[in-house]
Amino acid sequence: MKQRAFAALAAAWAALAAAQQPAAPPPPPSFAAPNLTPAGVRAMAANCAPCHGTDGRPAAGSSVAPLAGQAREAIVEKMNGFKEGKREATLMHQIARGFGDAEIAALADYFSHQRR
Amino acid sequence: MRRRDFLKAGAGAAAATLAGCASAPGAAARARVVVVGGGYGGATAARYIRRLDPAIEVVLVEPNEAFVSCPISNMVLGGFKSMADITVPYAGLAAHGVRVVRDTATAVDPQAKQVRLAGGDTLAYDRAIVSPGVDFMWEALPGMARAEAQTTVLHAWKAGPQTQMLRRQLEAMPDGGVFVLSIPEAPYRCPPGPYERACQVAAYFKAAKPRSKVLLLDANGDVISKGALFKKAWSEIYRDIIEYRPNSKAVDVDAAARVVKLEFGDVKGDVLNVLPPMKAGSVAAAFITVNRRWCEVDWITYESKAAPGVHVLGDSLQIAPLMPKSATMANGHGKVCAAAVVALLNGQPPNPSPTLINTCYSMVSDKLAIHVSTVHKYDQKDRTMKTVPGSGGLSAGMNELEGAYAMSWAKNIWEDALA
């Protein structure tokens, strides 16, 4: 009887301790490897269109920088500047941090080959 | 009758070519995709399929004559934009070879592979893309069931005639009146939209009716998007105009008395603007799999978990973690889905690692904006889209540069979806 009471108390104590533990951080995501085939890069680059225009050609009257036909190196440098917080931005630092070096290089290459 | 026969003949031809496609990939097959709904998701998907593979026939079914944008429509309420400013014709899609059929799709039949139209026609498809936006759950507000209630208490949550009507109600309201905006529990279309609307209406009141008030009744426990930024705008720009009440869920509306009934107490206003709880658009009802409200899809192809060959986009979706029901997201869904549908129709594997970027601006005055941004990638293990750790974020503060970027965003996304 005494032993059972003790076991119940121990279980309650363990539950309380578990409840007081800070929540474990969520496991890191298992992202699929980036698709750097031409179709994969084209699909990735399509995400830039809402702000920079289809294929990086902004609409008339847009005040956002064009991407189409820009030098590959210049795009890589800007993206890395955003990523490292060295280049002033409203939101591009937040977007750039979503992409790895290989993705940034592939996107820069893609936009450098689009007609202005 | 003649037109119906023509459509049926076209459908038969498409079905015949599909068989050819399956047996001989790369042959001169002409597959047909029917897109239901010409909003941000559907219009984008239609345009991108034609851009990626002009051999695919694309039919877009849309009841409205022109596209009217929900984003920026709050500025019509503020008096800073006109309906013409947020309206884009569908002619651009037609120039891409998209056949735009002005009708309402009433059902998508995955067995027969047909879309049925209110006008009586049927359209056969090889793949259907359903992007119908949201429907309102009027049953949550019994007093709104009456048609006359719905013409006096507006939602203006689908940009169009109601946007103009609500603006007129605000113009007709005497100075000293109260505009009551009721916000449903999340998830709903455009999480920051109601808080932006409060700013826009308050901007109008500040200039034209300075003794008037905006009263926000939020079913949620706090501002669910860009909270600190909106609260700063409310206290710094609209201090004595906007009042925010959290945990204030509407349970009914008395339209004639202009009263919103909450769980505890009634609130009377001069202009009521009630956003009912929302669910997937009715034509997607057969593909709803979550809480009788939303549609689940495979995030690589956007194919419905309820029906093969049917893809669902935009606000009808059961969202992935931290993915808002926004225009930019629907535009992104449209492009990932378009590429996947083109791949599948050509016997190719779809992109196994799709990426989405969300950028969402809110105009807190005629010139100042704030944003939230996220980057989403496909998680192989959990088979969902997840945000990239360390990416995304909010504005440092409201500012004019982002106001200019927000206007640019509208121009660019309208072209990307419709030009």
Interface residues (C-beta under 8 A of the other chain):
Chain A: P28 P29 S30 F31 A32 A33 P34 N35 A39 G40 R42 A43 M44 A46 N47 C48 A49 P50 C51 H52 G53 T54 P58 A59 A60 G61 S62 S63 V64 T90 L91 H93 Q94 I95 R97 G98 F99
Chain B: Y48 T328 N331 G332 K335 V336 A339 A343 N351 P352 S353 P354 T355 L356 I357 T359 H371 S373 V375 K377 Y378 D379 Q380 K381 D382 K386 V388 P389 G390 S391 G392 G393 S395 A396 N399 L401 E402 A404 Y405 M407 S408 W409 K411 N412 I413 W414 E415 D416 A419
